[in-house]
Amino acid sequence: MRILGIESSCDETAVAIVEDGTRLLSNVVNSQIDIHSAYGGVVPEVAARSHIEVVNLVIEQALEEAHLTWDDIDAIAVTYAPGLIGSLLVGTLAARTLALLKNKPLYPIHHVEAHVYANFITEQAPHIDLALPSKQPAFPMLALIVSGGHSQLVLFRDHGDYELLGQTQDDAIGEAFDKVAKMLGLPYPGGPSIANAALEGDPKAYQLPKARLSGAYDFSFSGLKTAVLRAIQREAGVDITFPSSGLAARLSESQRNNFAASFQYTAVATLVDKAVAAFKEHSPASVVIAGGVAANQELRTQLTQRLPIPIEYAPMSLCTDNGAMIATLGYYSAIRREPVSPFDLTVVPSLSMTKTAWNLSEK
């Protein structure tokens, strides 16, 4: 079964085709990073307009790269939640229209849940060259999902059968990376910028706190972010009323690198501490990381060192937003659920994984 997946929840227009939930046939991503870098973050209206301009071209390119026509496609999967409303509307409108025109079943996909399914892609067409996992994760599976908008630990017992163990109580870790990068005068997006600066820094240069929460598996990054701000202000020789926008100019390159390394180390250790604790309590057969921050090498290193079982990682290009993860989850949805009517599909900009149609249909 070949599924065409469409992802447009934020600032990437992405389309991919996956066969049988494991074999990647094409994966096309049109990134808007260069556009939004000028603004220091994603501008929703600009993102939606960009999706409109390129979505049809990206769909056509995905079919061409897979050497397929619409006759070869068995179903369409599309992100309907969560995300920016304008961006979601463009992707779902394209999917709904094509489902009607091409007479294809349509499956709505939850973006955050789909990130986990990048780890289920283990095969690829000859023209694709990615370092994929050697085998699919086994259930029960512990998933650490970390991105610009989400930080959560989820225990999967099977496809569509999962329990949210904990999540961020304020900033997601990717959001914290972006905000600290801005303090340090590093370019958007903050994750790669801080990771690169950290390579030249000392992760123990500044002692930063980890949040203590009542929820065993909940996260908090707002306190860490504030601690970094205060430490930078002290290092720069100014008081707490000094605006964060003026701090970068007062730091040396060495100080900037040390702050990047110290922040990254503490933020990642916060995630890993919770993941290791959850592993000890629930004894999953496998552990995966998912979302844009899953591309962070420090996170991969700490998890590999501290987990008692081997962990395989999806390639970096499948950690950030992509259509392959949508198509892959689309396959597992298609073999377990009924499709939705293209006339009935609506977007839900804010929707927890615990409220997805997948779970509700199983209860």
C-alpha positions, 0 to 999 in steps of 0.5 A, spaced: 500 500 500 502 506 497 500 512 501 502 520 499 503 524 505 502 531 506 505 536 511 504 543 512 503 544 519 508 550 520 513 553 515 515 546 511 511 544 505 512 537 505 510 531 501 512 524 501 510 517 498 511 511 503 510 504 501 507 499 506 509 503 512 516 502 512 519 503 505 520 511 503 519 512 495 520 519 495 521 525 500 520 532 498 521 538 503 520 546 501 523 549 507 521 557 509 527 557 514 530 563 509 524 567 509 523 567 516 530 568 519 529 575 517 523 575 522 527 571 527 521 566 527 515 564 523 510 569 521 504 565 520 501 569 515 507 569 511 508 561 512 500 560 509 502 564 503 508 560 501 504 554 502 499 556 497 505 558 492 508 551 492 504 545 495 502 543 488 509 543 485 511 539 491 506 534 490 508 533 483 515 533 485 514 527 490 510 523 485 515 524 479 521 522 484 517 516 486 516 514 478 509 514 480 502 516 478 496 517 481 494 510 479 499 508 483 497 511 490 492 507 494 491 513 499 492 520 502 494 522 509 495 529 511 496 533 517 490 536 520 492 538 527 496 541 531 499 547 528 498 554 525 491 554 522 493 558 516 498 553 514 494 547 516 488 549 512 492 549 505 495 542 506 488 539 508 485 543 502 490 540 497 489 533 500 481 534 500 481 536 493 485 531 491 482 525 495 475 527 491 478 528 484 483 522 484 478 518 488 482 516 494 481 514 501 483 520 506 486 519 513 487 525 518 494 525 521 496 528 528 503 531 527 506 530 533 504 523 533 507 522 526 513 524 528 514 518 532 513 514 525 519 517 522 523 511 526 519 506 522 522 507 516 527 502 515 527 501 507 528 506 501 528 507 494 535 506 490 535 514 489 534 515 496 540 515 500 539 516 508 542 512 514 535 509 516 534 504 522 536 497 521 529 495 524 522 498 526 521 499 534 518 494 538 512 495 542 511 497 548 515 503 546 517 509 549 517 515 545 521 522 547 517 527 542 521 534 542 520 540 538 519 547 537 512 546 540 512 540 544 516 536 549 513 530 552 514 522 554 509 517 551 508 510 552 506 506 546 503 499 547 501 498 540 499 503 534 494 508 536 494 505 543 498 510 547 499 513 554 502 520 555 506 520 561 508 527 561 509 533 558 512 540 558 508 545 563 511 551 560 516 552 554 517 546 549 525 545 549 525 547 542 522 554 544 527 555 549 533 553 544 530 559 540 529 564 545 536 563 548 539 563 541 536 570 541 539 572 547 546 570 545 545 573 538 545 567 534 541 566 528 534 562 527 532 557 528 536 556 535 537 549 535 542 548 530 545 555 532 546 553 539 549 546 537 554 549 533 556 554 538 556 549 543 561 545 539 567 550 541 564 551 548 565 548 555 558 545 558 560 545 565 562 553 564 556 555 568 552 551 573 544 552 571 538 549 574 534 543 572 526 544 574 523 540 580 516 538 578 511 534 582 509 530 575 514 525 575 515 525 567 513 533 566 518 538 564 519 545 565 524 550 561 522 557 563 526 557 569 532 554 565 531 560 560 531 565 566 537 562 569 541 563 563 538 570 562 541 572 569 547 568 568 548 572 561 547 579 565 552 577 571 557 575 566 556 582 562 556 586 568 549 589 568 543 588 572 537 585 571 533 591 568 538 590 562 534 588 556 536 581 553 536 584 546 542 588 548 546 582 551 549 579 545 554 585 544 557 585 551 559 577 550 565 575 547 565 569 542 568 564 548 563 566 553 557 565 547 560 558 546 560 557 553 553 559 554 551 555 548 554 549 551 552 549 558 544 551 556 544 545 551 547 540 556 542 542 562 536 542 557 538 535 554 540 532 561 533 534 563 530 530 558 534 524 559 533 524 566 526 523 565 526 518 559 531 514 563 526 514 569 520 512 565 524 506 562 526 504 569 519 504 571 515 501 564 521 497 561 519 498 554 522 494 549 524 500 545 526 507 545 525 512 540 526 520 540 522 524 535 521 531 533 526 537 530 530 536 537 531 529 536 536 531 531 540 534 536 547 530 537 548 532 544 541 528 546 543 522 542 549 522 545 547 522 552 541 517 551 546 512 548 550 513 554 545 512 559 540 507 556 541 500 558 538 498 551 541 500 544 537 505 541 537 507 533 536 514 531 532 516 524 536 520 520 536 528 521 532 529 515 526 525 518 526 528 525 524 535 522 517 536 519 516 532 513 511 528 509 514 521 510 512 521 517 505 523 515 505 517 510 508 512 514 503 513 520 497 514 514 499 507 513 498 504 520 491 508 520 489 505 513 489 498 516 486 500 522 481 505 521 476 508 516 477 514 512 474 520 513 470 524 508 473 530 504 467 534 506 468 533 513 475 534 515 477 540 519 483 542 522 484 543 529 490 548 531 491 545 538 489 538 539 493 533 544 495 526 542 490 524 547 484 527 543 486 524 536 480 521 532 485 515 532 484 514 540 477 516 540 475 511 534 478 505 538 474 506 545 
